[in-house]
Amino acid sequence: MDIPPLAGKIAALSLSALPVSYALNHVSALSHPLGVALMSALILVLLFVAIYSLSHSEISYDPLYAVFAVFAFTSVVDLIISLQEDGYVVGFMEFYTKEGEPYLRTAHGVFICYWDGIVHYLLYLAMAGAICRRKRYRNLGLYWLGSFIMSILVFLPGNILGKYSSEIRPAFFLTIPYMLVPCWAGMRVFNQSQAPTYCTPNMVQEEQRKGLLQRPADLALVIYLALAGFFTLFRGLVVLDCPTDACFVYIYQYEPYLRDPVAYPKVQMLVYMFYVLPFYCLAAYALIFPGCSWLPDWALVFAGAIGQAQFSHMGASLHPRTPFTYRVPEDAWTCFFVCNLLYALGPHLLAYRCLRRPAFFLRPPPPGPLGHHKKQN
């Protein structure tokens, strides 16, 4: 997969978030939650107008260019918020975390801002650069789509259900476009043409004739998916207060963060159980039986989703903003890191395998006229 060059115009425009946030932090009118929400909406509208006037040809070619440009700006804002909450910078976004979205000051909020400000930001620049040069960005788009949707699926319900439910301010409703845009963007990304695979019909037939035991890498992935599926189900039962001794020991001695009243870890484990677990089962089926052409795309989506989720979950489990009683005990760090890193790494290996050797997942070619004639004789 070729990585397109980054979009310099969007990078320069997104960095304007630094002086804008610094200036707004010193405006006294932004000490009221409604003022924060209205000013944030106004800035986004002005930003969109500026992007449209500067990049009309790119937006005409692909409207997602405007989406990536606006989101690149918000990614820089999120990076500023995370650096500010960890004490690396001061005087930028205090007004927003106090009067706009105070739940961004939680450990989970800090780490989703880090992910958005680094990983999503680079993805936006790469995808916008691809649009400028009329290149494909389907694979990057699928990875971003999974990561973006996962962050929303956990963060928004966690805000409503957790202990910060009483802290919801008018700025919270600015997240409504964040729920609608991925649906539209996802349809556009999925509808893009796929990159050519350069697999001949003979290569496809030869690869699909191999059994699972003749494909050791796929066998290892199937075993991984089975173990990861069991781990997913187990942690789902843990947050549902399963009364077994194993669940009790795990939640108190290995991952006490799952008991944190902020609700993000509980929502995360339930999302894993109801969405990721079925995918693991279907992915194992696709690795055993050939012709499941849907797996490469969805493997990228879930790799992005699980990468974002595990980064936020692992970071929040150890962050000082998490109360000490809910942090991972020092004597459980090794087990915690090994299990969670493997849980994050496996989907990326699956996506890499699908992209590297896709012949097994392609639909088998129809028999040629000569082969059909021989069968009749």
N, C-alpha and C positions, 0 to 999 in steps of 0.2 A: 504494500500500500504506500503510494507516494504521498509525502506530506507536503502540501502546498506552502509557498512562502507566505509570511504573515502580512496583514494589511497595515501598511504604515499610516495611512490616512486615519483609519479607525483608532490605531494606537495613540496617535497624537491627540485626537478628539477625546478619547476616553480619559487621558491624563488631565484634562481640564477639570475632572472631578476633584482634584487636589485643591486648587484655589477656590472653587465653588463651595466645597464643604467647609473650608476654613472661613470663608466670608460669612456663610450662613450661620456658622456656629456663634457668631458675634452679633447676630440680629436679635434684638430683644423680643420682637413679635413672635419668634419661634419658641417661646416658652410655653405656648398653649398647644395641646395636641391637635386641635383642628387647624391651627396655623401651620403646623408641621406637615399635615396631610395635604393641605391646599398648595403649599409651596413646593412640595415634592412632586405633586401632579403637574404643576406649572412648569417645573424644570424639565420633566420628561417630555411634555408637549413641545417646549422650545427646542429641546434636543432633537426630537424627531423632525421638526421643521428645518433645523440646520442640516441634519443629515440628508434630508430629501433634496434640499437646494444644492448641496455639494456633491451628491452622488446619484443624480437622477438616472443616469444610464445604467448603473449597477442595479438600482432598485427596479428599473424596468425589466432588466434581464432576469432578476430573481428577487422578489420582495423580501425574502428572508435576510437579505443584506441589511435592511433597515433594522430588523429584529436583532441581528447580531451586533450591530453598531450600538443600539440602545443598551443591550444587555452587557456589552463590554464596559460601558460607562458605569452601570450599576455594579459590575464586578469590581471595578477599582474602588467604588464606595464601600463594598463589602470588605475588601482587603484593608481599607483604612479602619473600618470598625473593628476588625479582628486585631489589628496591630494596636489600636487604641485600648481595647479591653485588656490586652496583655501588657500594657504599659510601655510599649515601644514608641508611641507617638502621643501627643496631647494637643487639645485645642482644635479638633476637626469635627467629630461627629457626636459629641456629648449630647447636643440638643436632640438628636434623633433617637439615640438609645434611651434617653430619659423620657421624652414626651411622644416619641413615635412608636417604636417597637422595643420595649424594655426587655422582652424575652430574648433579644439578640445578645444580651449580656450573660446568658447562661453558657455553660461549657459547650453544650450542643450548638447553640447559636454561634459561638465563636468559631467552632470548627467548620460549620457549613459555610461561614463567611470566608475562612481560609481556602476551602475547596473552590468556592465560587470565584474568589479573587485570584487564584493561581491556575487551577486546571481549566475551569470554564472560560476564564479570560484568554488563555492560550488557544483553546478550541475556537472561540469566537474570532480571534485574529486569523487563525488558519483557515476557517471556513469562509470568512469575508475575503481573504486573499485568494482563495480558490474561485470565488465568484468574480472577482476583478479580472482574473486570468482565464475565465470561462473553463475551469477545470472541475472535475468531479470532487465532491466532498461527502459522498454518501456514507462511507464508513465512519468518518469523524462525526457526522450528523447523528448517526444511530447511537454512537457511544454517548454523545452529549444528551441525546433525548432520554436515554435510560437514566443517566446521572441526574438530570434536571427533574424528571418526574419523581424519582425516588426521594429527592430532597423535599419536594412538595408534599408527597404522600405521608411523610413522617412529621415534617415541621408544622404544617398547618393544623392537623388534628392534635398534635402535641400541645400547641398553643391553646387550643380550645378546651382540651380535656385535663391539662396539667394544672399545677398550682398557679400558673400565670394567666389563667382564664379570666381573672378579674382585672388584668392589666391590659386587656385588648383596647386599643385606641383607634381613632378614625383611620390612621395610616395603615392599619391592618387590611382595609378594604382595597388598598392599592395592589394587594396580592391577587385579586380576582383576575386581572389580565394574565398573571403568571400561571393561572390554571387553564386559561383558554388558549393562550399562545402555543403551548406544547402540542395540543391536539391538532391545530392547524399546521404547525411546523412539522409534526410527525408525519402527517399525510403527504406533505410535499417531499420530505426526505425519502419516505418509502416509495414514492412514485418516481423518483429519479432512476435513470437507467443504471444497471449494475455494470461494474467493470468487467471486461472480457476475461474469461478464465483460461483460455488457451488449452482446454482439455479436449482431446479428440474423442470421438465415440469409442474407439478401441481402448483408450485409457480409462474412460468411464466404466466400460464393461469389465475390464480387467480388475479395477479397484473394487467394484461392487460384487464381484465373485468371491472375494476374500471373506472368510469368516472372521468373527471377532478375535479368535485366538491367533489368527495370522496378522492381526493389527495390534501389536502390544501397546502402542501409545493410546489407542482407543480403549483397549481393555483397562488400562490404568485410569483413564478418564471416567469410565463407567464405575469402577470401584470408588473413585473419588466422589462421584455424584451420589452414590449410595450412602457413603459415610457422611457427606455434607447434608444430604437429605435427613438422615437420622439426627444430626446435630441441630438442624433447623427445627425439626419437630420437637426435639427435647427442650430447646430454649423457648419455643412457643408455649409448651406446657408449663415451663418454669414461671413465666410471667402470668400465666392463667391460674397460678397458685395451686399447682398439682401437689397433693399431700404426700407424695412418695419421699423416702429418705434421700434418694439421689438428687431430686430437685431442691430439697431443703439445704443439703450440703452445698450444692453448686451456687445457689443464689446468695448464701451467706459467706462462703469461703473462697469463691472464685470470681463471681461477677455480681457483687452487691449493688453495682450501679443499676442493675435491672429493677431494683426497688426504689430508685429515686423518684420522688413525687412529681418531678417535672414532666413525667409521662412519655418523654421522647424514646427512652430505651424500650418501654413496654410496647409502644406503637411500632417501633422498628422490628421487634421480634414477631409481632403479629403480621406485619407486612411480609416478612420473610416466610412465615408459615403459610399464608394464604396466597401468595403470589410466586415466591421463589421456589418453594417446595414443589408445586405442580410443574414448574419449568424444569427442575432437575429431573423429575420423572420422565417428562417428554424428551428431554435432551438425551437421557440414557437410552430411550427407545430409538431415537434418531441415530445414535452411534452403533446400534446393533443392526437395524434394518435400513437398507440403502434407499436413496431417493427422497429423503426428507429435505427438500430444497429450502424450507423455511428456517432451518437451524442457523446457518451463518449470520443472517440478519439479526435474529433474536438473541443469539449468543453475544453479539456486540452490545445490544440494548441492555442485557442483564449484566454484562461485564461492567458497563458504565454505572449501572444502578448499584451493584454490590460494591464496587470500588468506592463510590461516594459514601455509601452507608457505613462501610467498615472503617473508613477514615474518620468519619464523624463519631462513630460509636467508640472506637478505640481511644481516640483523643479525649473525648469527654469522660471516659472511664478513669482517666488519670489526671485530668486538669484540676488545678487548684480551685476553680470555681465550683467544682463538685464537692459537696460536704465530705469530710474525711471518712465518715462511716460508710459512704457509698462508693468510695474509691476502691480499686483493686488492691488487695493486700500484697505487700512486697513478696511474701513467700509464694504467691500464686502468679507472679508476673510471667514466669517462663511458660507455664501452661496457658495463660491468657494470650500471650503474644503468639505462641505457636499455633494454637487453634484458630485465632482470629486472622492471622496473616495467611494461613493456608486457606481459610474460608474466602479471603479476598483474592488470593492468587489463582485459585482453581478456575473461576469463570474466565479470567483473562487467558489462561492456557487453552481453554476450550475455544474461545474466540480466535486465538492465534492458529490453532489447529484447523479450524474451519476455513480461515482465510488462506492458509498456507497450502493446504491440499484439499480443495473443494470437490474433487471428482466423485467421492463417495456419496455426496449429498445432492448431486445433480440428478435430474430426472433421466432415467435410462432412455437412450435413443431408440426410436422405433425401428423394428427390423426392416432392412432394405429389401427391395424387390427380389434380389438374387437369393437372399437368405430365405424369404418367404416361399420362393419357387422350390428351393431345395427341400423345405419342410413338407411341401405338398407331395413331392416325389418320394 
